[in-house]
Amino acid sequence: MKQQFNNHGVAKVQFRILALPESLLSIETKAIRQNFLSWMEANFALTTSQKFQLMTMPDDLQETLSQAIANSYELGQAVQFFKETTSKDDQPDLKDIVINGAETMANLDSNRKAAFVGQLAINIRYKVNI
């Protein structure tokens, strides 16, 4: 069942993924790395706007983000995710997306994963219409 792309929905997807046995986790992380947009569409009930934003995301950011998310899951770590809810004064297409730790997490190799201490964090905040 697809989840909403909000705090609760992301938490449910992450809980499911982190509970997978190693063989299935490997399949999941491979899917994230190979086609991030397809993986997002398979797991989340995305709005038209959310699909558009994912489709127009720069390729290098999409690659870094997919690697970082997959590496986080392989380390047994959930991605720290926070998405504000919108209010009537918010501009739905104007938002700040703050991603911490993506480059470090994306560049981990198998030798460094065992010693890595850190976490990927994604925060989405809406801008207010003034």
C-alpha positions in Angstrom: 0.0 0.0 0.0 1.3 3.4 -1.0 1.8 5.9 1.8 1.3 9.7 1.8 4.5 11.6 1.4 4.4 13.2 4.9 6.1 12.5 8.2 3.8 9.6 9.1 4.0 8.0 5.6 7.8 8.3 5.4 8.1 6.8 8.9 5.9 3.8 7.9 7.9 3.1 4.7 11.2 3.4 6.6 10.0 1.1 9.3 9.0 -1.5 6.7 12.4 -1.3 4.9 14.5 -1.4 8.0 12.6 -4.5 9.2 13.5 -6.4 6.0 15.9 -9.3 6.0 19.3 -8.6 4.4 18.4 -10.2 1.1 15.2 -8.2 0.6 16.9 -5.0 1.9 19.5 -5.5 -0.8 16.7 -5.6 -3.4 15.1 -2.5 -2.0 18.4 -0.4 -1.9 19.2 -1.5 -5.5 15.8 -0.2 -6.6 16.5 3.1 -4.8 19.8 3.5 -6.6 18.7 2.4 -10.0 15.6 4.6 -10.4 14.8 6.9 -7.5 11.6 8.3 -9.1 10.1 4.9 -9.8 10.9 3.8 -6.2 9.3 6.9 -4.8 6.2 6.4 -7.0 6.0 2.7 -6.0 6.1 3.6 -2.2 4.3 6.9 -2.0 1.0 8.3 -3.2 2.6 11.4 -4.7 0.7 14.4 -5.8 1.1 15.8 -9.3 3.2 18.6 -7.9 5.5 16.2 -5.9 6.0 14.0 -9.1 6.9 17.2 -11.0 9.4 18.3 -8.4 11.0 14.8 -8.4 11.2 14.7 -12.2 12.8 18.2 -12.4 15.3 17.5 -9.6 18.8 17.9 -11.0 20.4 14.6 -11.9 23.4 15.0 -9.6 21.1 15.8 -6.6 18.9 12.8 -7.4 22.0 10.5 -7.7 23.4 11.8 -4.4 20.1 11.5 -2.6 19.4 8.0 -3.8 22.9 6.8 -2.9 22.6 8.5 0.5 19.2 7.0 1.3 20.2 3.5 0.2 23.5 3.7 2.2 21.5 4.9 5.3 19.2 1.9 5.0 22.1 -0.5 4.6 23.5 0.9 7.8 20.2 0.2 9.5 19.5 3.9 9.9 16.3 5.7 9.2 16.6 9.0 7.4 15.7 11.9 9.7 12.8 13.3 7.8 10.6 16.3 8.7 8.0 17.9 6.4 6.0 20.8 7.6 2.3 20.7 6.9 1.0 23.5 4.7 -1.3 26.3 5.9 -3.6 28.5 3.9 -0.9 31.2 3.8 1.8 28.9 2.4 2.9 28.9 -1.3 2.7 25.1 -2.2 5.5 25.4 -4.8 7.8 27.7 -2.6 9.7 25.7 -0.1 13.1 25.3 1.4 14.5 21.8 1.3 17.4 21.4 3.6 19.4 18.2 3.2 22.2 17.5 5.7 24.7 14.7 5.4 23.8 13.6 1.8 27.2 13.9 0.2 29.0 12.2 3.1 26.4 9.4 3.3 26.4 9.0 -0.5 30.2 8.6 -0.7 30.5 5.9 1.9 32.1 2.8 0.6 31.9 -0.7 2.2 35.1 -0.2 4.2 34.0 3.1 5.8 30.4 2.1 6.5 31.3 0.2 9.6 33.1 3.2 11.2 30.6 5.9 10.0 28.7 7.8 12.6 26.3 10.3 11.2 22.8 10.6 9.8 21.1 11.8 6.7 18.5 14.5 7.4 15.9 16.0 5.1 13.7 18.9 6.2 11.0 20.5 4.0 9.6 23.9 5.1 7.0 26.0 3.2 7.5 29.7 2.6 4.6 32.0 3.6 2.8 34.1 1.1 3.2 37.7 2.1 
